[in-house]
């Protein structure tokens, strides 16, 4: 486990719902700067909903989310957008534009949010592609590359604006074991070399044990967080049977 560092994100007594349907309640945890926090749990437990709220796409019914000690809901809208621009997001499937080349996809955030010249944007896009091992595929379209490569392209785009925090929603979904392991290695490499903070939603056990410095486990019945800690430690120490079954692949 990593040494104790400052919390870059704090989630306090968060309650989330879609209309009258309650998804999660009283969820509280912190994400340490430079760590990888994994949000885990079975299907329907609210993992992706929690991520949506953390990146500003879903306002909570109650509670607060703080980034660098600033409440994302109470700050002025213009300042909130500035804070959220320090986040990068990889959605399930990569969410690349099919009509744009890989390089064009990665350069899009730079075109929208910076005043860099076209040449500078392309140079930055090529650099991000090199970080994820995609040099030479700049002019390919998403349909022309593999699923694993599309995920890596999605990561490069999420990194385009040099975010401090990267949020990944099921990054290994649909990948074979080899590409899944490569993606885990990439996450660890970026965390170590660039000191990026990660929040990763996943139910893939191999990835959980490989990348997580810390984790939270969501219970779909209780609709809340029931455990927090290094998954390797939780595996041997938790008394929560549902979590034990999850970590040991038991039903």
C-alpha positions as CSV (number, residue, x, y, z in Angstrom):
1,X,0.0,0.0,0.0
2,X,1.2,3.5,-0.7
3,X,2.2,5.9,2.1
4,X,-0.5,8.2,3.4
5,X,-0.8,11.3,1.3
6,X,-3.1,14.2,1.1
7,X,-6.7,13.6,-0.1
8,X,-7.2,15.1,-3.6
9,X,-10.9,14.0,-3.7
10,X,-13.3,13.7,-0.7
11,X,-16.8,12.2,-1.0
12,X,-19.0,12.9,2.0
13,X,-22.4,11.4,2.9
14,X,-23.3,11.2,-0.8
15,X,-26.8,10.2,-1.7
16,X,-27.6,9.4,-5.4
17,X,-30.9,8.7,-7.1
18,X,-32.7,8.7,-10.4
19,X,-36.0,10.4,-9.6
20,X,-37.6,8.4,-6.8
21,X,-35.3,5.4,-7.2
22,X,-32.5,5.4,-4.7
23,X,-29.1,4.2,-6.0
24,X,-26.7,4.9,-3.1
25,X,-26.8,6.7,0.2
26,X,-24.4,7.9,2.9
27,X,-21.3,7.1,0.9
28,X,-18.1,8.6,2.2
29,X,-14.4,8.1,1.3
30,X,-11.3,9.9,0.2
31,X,-9.0,9.4,-2.7
32,X,-5.3,10.0,-2.0
33,X,-3.2,12.1,-4.5
34,X,-1.2,9.8,-6.8
35,X,-3.0,6.7,-5.9
36,X,-5.4,4.3,-7.7
37,X,-8.8,4.0,-6.1
38,X,-10.9,1.1,-7.4
39,X,-14.7,1.3,-7.0
40,X,-15.8,-2.3,-7.0
41,X,-19.0,-4.4,-6.5
42,X,-21.4,-6.6,-8.4
43,X,-23.7,-5.5,-11.2
44,X,-26.3,-2.9,-10.2
45,X,-24.5,-1.7,-7.1
46,X,-24.1,1.9,-8.4
47,X,-20.4,1.9,-9.4
48,X,-20.9,3.9,-12.7
49,X,-23.5,6.1,-11.1
50,X,-21.0,7.1,-8.4
51,X,-18.4,7.8,-11.1
52,X,-20.9,10.0,-13.0
53,X,-21.5,12.1,-9.9
54,X,-17.7,12.4,-9.2
55,X,-17.1,13.9,-12.7
56,X,-20.0,16.3,-12.5
57,X,-22.6,14.5,-14.7
58,X,-25.0,13.7,-11.9
59,X,-25.8,16.0,-9.0
60,X,-26.2,14.2,-5.7
61,X,-29.5,14.3,-3.8
62,X,-27.5,14.9,-0.6
63,X,-23.8,15.2,0.4
64,X,-20.8,16.7,-1.2
65,X,-17.8,16.0,-3.5
66,X,-14.7,18.0,-2.9
67,X,-11.7,18.3,-5.2
68,X,-8.6,19.9,-3.7
69,X,-10.8,20.9,-0.7
70,X,-13.3,22.8,-2.9
71,X,-16.9,21.7,-3.0
72,X,-17.7,21.1,-6.6
73,X,-21.4,21.9,-6.1
74,X,-21.1,25.1,-4.2
75,X,-18.4,26.9,-6.3
76,X,-19.4,29.2,-9.1
77,X,-20.2,27.5,-12.4
78,X,-17.2,29.0,-14.2
79,X,-14.9,27.8,-11.5
80,X,-16.5,24.4,-11.4
81,X,-15.8,24.0,-15.1
82,X,-12.2,24.9,-14.5
83,X,-11.9,22.3,-11.7
84,X,-13.6,19.6,-13.9
85,X,-11.2,20.4,-16.7
86,X,-8.5,18.8,-14.5
87,X,-10.3,15.5,-14.9
88,X,-9.9,13.0,-17.7
89,X,-12.5,10.3,-18.4
90,X,-12.3,7.0,-20.2
91,X,-15.9,5.8,-20.9
92,X,-16.8,2.2,-21.5
93,X,-15.9,1.3,-25.1
94,X,-13.6,4.2,-25.5
95,X,-16.3,6.5,-27.0
96,X,-14.2,7.5,-29.9
97,X,-15.7,9.4,-32.9
98,X,-15.9,6.9,-35.7
99,X,-15.6,9.6,-38.4
100,X,-12.4,10.9,-37.0
101,X,-8.9,9.4,-37.1
102,X,-7.3,8.3,-33.9
103,X,-5.1,11.4,-33.9
104,X,-8.1,13.7,-34.5
105,X,-9.9,12.1,-31.6
106,X,-7.1,12.7,-29.3
107,X,-6.5,16.3,-30.4
108,X,-10.2,17.2,-30.1
109,X,-10.0,18.3,-26.4
110,X,-7.0,20.4,-27.2
111,X,-8.8,22.1,-30.1
112,X,-11.8,22.9,-27.8
113,X,-10.1,24.0,-24.7
114,X,-6.7,25.5,-25.6
115,X,-5.4,28.3,-27.8
116,X,-2.5,26.1,-29.2
117,X,-1.7,26.2,-32.9
118,X,-2.6,23.3,-35.1
119,X,1.0,22.2,-35.3
120,X,1.3,22.3,-31.5
121,X,-1.9,20.4,-31.0
122,X,-0.8,17.7,-33.4
123,X,2.6,17.4,-31.7
124,X,0.9,17.1,-28.3
125,X,-1.6,14.5,-29.7
126,X,1.3,12.4,-31.2
127,X,3.1,12.6,-27.8
128,X,0.0,11.3,-26.0
129,X,-0.3,8.5,-28.5
130,X,3.3,7.6,-27.9
131,X,2.7,7.3,-24.1
132,X,0.1,4.6,-24.7
133,X,2.0,2.8,-27.4
134,X,0.0,3.9,-30.4
135,X,2.7,5.7,-32.4
136,X,2.2,4.9,-36.1
137,X,-1.6,4.6,-35.9
138,X,-2.3,8.4,-36.1
139,X,-4.2,8.1,-39.4
140,X,-6.2,5.0,-38.6
141,X,-9.9,5.2,-37.9
142,X,-11.4,3.5,-34.7
143,X,-12.9,0.7,-36.8
144,X,-9.5,-0.1,-38.2
145,X,-7.8,-0.9,-34.8
146,X,-8.4,-3.5,-32.1
147,X,-10.6,-3.1,-29.0
148,X,-7.5,-2.9,-26.8
149,X,-6.0,-0.2,-29.0
150,X,-9.3,1.8,-28.9
151,X,-9.2,1.7,-25.1
152,X,-5.6,3.0,-25.2
153,X,-6.7,5.7,-27.7
154,X,-9.4,6.6,-25.2
155,X,-6.8,6.9,-22.5
156,X,-4.7,9.1,-24.7
157,X,-7.6,11.4,-25.3
158,X,-8.5,11.5,-21.6
159,X,-4.9,12.6,-21.0
160,X,-4.9,15.3,-23.7
161,X,-5.2,18.2,-21.2
162,X,-2.8,16.8,-18.7
163,X,-5.4,16.0,-16.1
164,X,-4.5,15.5,-12.4
165,X,-7.2,12.8,-12.1
166,X,-8.2,10.1,-14.6
167,X,-11.6,8.3,-14.2
168,X,-12.0,5.0,-15.9
169,X,-15.3,3.2,-16.3
170,X,-14.8,-0.6,-16.8
171,X,-11.5,-0.1,-18.8
172,X,-11.0,-3.9,-19.2
173,X,-14.5,-4.6,-20.4
174,X,-14.5,-6.6,-23.6
175,X,-10.8,-7.1,-23.7
176,X,-9.0,-10.5,-23.8
177,X,-6.7,-11.3,-20.9
178,X,-3.5,-10.3,-22.7
179,X,-4.8,-6.8,-23.6
180,X,-6.4,-6.5,-20.2
181,X,-3.0,-7.1,-18.5
182,X,-1.4,-4.5,-20.9
183,X,-3.9,-2.0,-19.8
184,X,-3.3,-2.7,-16.1
185,X,0.5,-2.2,-16.8
186,X,-0.2,1.1,-18.5
187,X,-2.3,2.4,-15.6
188,X,0.5,1.5,-13.2
189,X,3.1,3.1,-15.5
190,X,1.2,6.3,-15.8
191,X,0.6,6.5,-12.1
192,X,4.3,6.0,-11.3
193,X,5.8,8.1,-14.0
194,X,3.3,10.9,-14.2
195,X,1.9,10.8,-10.7
196,X,-1.6,10.8,-12.0
197,X,-4.4,9.9,-9.6
198,X,-6.8,7.2,-10.8
199,X,-10.4,6.4,-10.0
200,X,-11.3,3.1,-11.7
201,X,-14.7,1.4,-11.8
202,X,-14.3,-2.3,-12.4
203,X,-15.4,-5.8,-11.3
204,X,-12.4,-7.5,-12.9
205,X,-10.6,-9.2,-10.1
206,X,-7.2,-9.5,-11.8
207,X,-7.2,-5.8,-12.5
208,X,-8.4,-5.0,-9.0
209,X,-5.5,-6.8,-7.4
210,X,-3.0,-5.5,-9.9
211,X,-3.7,-1.7,-9.9
212,X,-5.5,-0.8,-6.7
213,X,-3.8,1.0,-3.9
214,X,-7.2,1.5,-2.2
215,X,-10.8,0.4,-2.9
216,X,-14.4,0.8,-1.9
217,X,-17.0,-2.0,-2.1
218,X,-20.6,-1.1,-2.8
219,X,-23.4,-3.3,-1.6
220,X,-26.5,-3.3,-4.0
221,X,-28.8,-4.5,-1.2
222,X,-27.8,-2.0,1.4
223,X,-27.2,0.7,-1.3
224,X,-24.1,2.0,0.4
225,X,-20.4,1.5,0.9
226,X,-19.7,-1.4,3.2
227,X,-15.9,-1.8,3.0
228,X,-12.8,0.3,2.2
229,X,-9.1,-0.6,1.9
230,X,-6.4,-2.3,0.0
231,X,-8.1,-5.3,-1.8
232,X,-5.3,-7.6,-0.8
233,X,-5.8,-6.8,2.8
234,X,-9.6,-6.9,2.6
235,X,-9.3,-10.4,1.1
236,X,-7.9,-11.7,4.4
237,X,-9.3,-9.3,6.9
238,X,-12.9,-8.5,6.0
239,X,-15.8,-10.2,7.9
240,X,-18.3,-9.1,5.2
241,X,-19.3,-12.3,3.5
242,X,-20.5,-10.7,0.3
243,X,-17.1,-9.0,-0.1
244,X,-15.3,-12.3,0.6
245,X,-17.4,-14.0,-2.0
246,X,-16.8,-11.2,-4.5
247,X,-13.0,-11.3,-4.0
248,X,-12.8,-15.1,-4.1
249,X,-15.2,-15.4,-7.1
250,X,-17.7,-17.4,-5.0
251,X,-21.5,-17.4,-5.4
